[in-house]
Amino acid sequence: MPRPTVAQLTYGSATVICSALAMLLLSQASSAPGIAVIALAALGLGLLVALTVPLPKPTPEPLGTPAAATAVPVPAAVPASSPVEERIPVQRTVIAPDSTTPHAPVPVREPAGP
């Protein structure tokens, strides 16, 4: 069960307090059963208000992160007879073109003005 948000706690508590005070003042109840009924009604109303507060939307997943990378199944056990491929991250190097060979200038195409 998810935890209640701050908004749910705030609205629910404010509803319980305000509705209990309003009902007690309007009904002028002085007996214990009357006050208990009003308190239970205020609690129920506060719970109803807290549950109807809209929940925050979940944050979207970043565009660069593939969805399949987050849910990778892990095998329970690897048989001893099968070879296990171990992947070791290696720093990749970029091979730049040789600067000693002359290059022909590459024409640049720019869009015409408006």
C-alpha positions in Angstrom: 0.0 0.0 0.0 1.5 3.4 -1.0 2.2 6.0 1.6 -0.1 9.0 1.8 1.2 12.2 0.2 1.6 15.4 2.1 -1.4 16.9 0.3 -3.6 13.9 1.4 -2.5 14.3 5.0 -3.0 18.0 5.0 -6.5 18.0 3.3 -7.7 15.1 5.4 -6.6 16.6 8.7 -8.0 20.0 7.9 -11.3 18.4 6.9 -11.5 16.4 10.1 -10.9 19.4 12.3 -13.1 21.9 10.4 -16.0 19.5 9.9 -15.9 18.3 13.6 -15.9 21.9 14.8 -18.7 22.9 12.5 -20.9 19.9 13.3 -20.3 20.3 17.1 -21.2 24.0 16.9 -24.3 23.5 14.7 -25.7 20.5 16.6 -24.8 21.8 20.1 -24.3 18.2 21.1 -23.4 17.8 24.8 -23.8 14.1 25.3 -21.0 11.6 24.9 -22.8 9.5 22.2 -23.6 12.6 20.2 -20.0 13.8 20.3 -18.8 10.3 19.4 -21.1 10.2 16.3 -19.9 13.6 15.2 -16.2 12.6 15.7 -16.8 9.4 13.6 -18.6 11.4 10.9 -15.7 13.9 10.8 -13.1 11.1 10.5 -15.1 9.5 7.7 -15.4 12.8 5.9 -11.7 13.4 6.3 -10.8 10.0 5.0 -13.1 10.5 2.0 -11.4 13.8 1.2 -7.9 12.4 1.6 -8.6 9.5 -0.7 -10.1 11.8 -3.4 -7.0 14.1 -3.6 -5.4 13.5 -7.0 -2.1 11.5 -6.8 1.0 12.9 -8.4 1.7 11.5 -11.9 4.7 9.2 -12.1 7.8 10.8 -13.6 8.5 9.8 -17.2 11.5 7.6 -17.9 14.4 9.5 -19.5 14.6 9.2 -23.3 18.1 8.0 -23.3 17.4 5.0 -21.1 15.9 2.0 -22.9 13.0 0.3 -21.1 14.6 -3.2 -21.6 17.7 -2.2 -19.7 15.7 -1.7 -16.5 14.1 -5.1 -16.5 16.8 -7.6 -17.2 16.0 -11.1 -16.0 18.7 -12.7 -13.9 19.1 -16.5 -14.3 18.6 -18.5 -11.1 21.5 -20.8 -11.6 24.1 -21.3 -14.4 24.9 -25.0 -15.2 28.5 -25.8 -14.6 28.9 -27.4 -18.0 27.9 -24.3 -20.0 30.6 -21.6 -20.7 29.8 -18.3 -18.9 30.5 -15.3 -21.0 31.9 -12.5 -18.9 31.7 -9.0 -20.2 34.3 -6.6 -19.0 33.9 -2.9 -19.8 36.7 -1.5 -21.9 37.5 2.1 -22.6 37.0 2.8 -26.3 39.4 4.9 -28.3 38.5 7.0 -31.2 40.7 6.6 -34.2 41.2 10.0 -35.8 42.1 10.3 -39.5 45.7 10.7 -40.3 46.6 14.4 -40.4 49.6 13.9 -42.7 47.5 13.0 -45.8 46.0 16.0 -47.6 42.3 16.2 -47.7 40.2 17.8 -50.4 37.9 20.5 -48.9 34.4 19.3 -48.5 31.8 21.7 -49.8 29.3 22.9 -47.3 25.7 23.3 -48.4 23.8 25.9 -46.5 20.1 26.6 -47.0 19.2 29.7 -48.9 17.9 32.8 -47.0 14.2 33.5 -46.7 
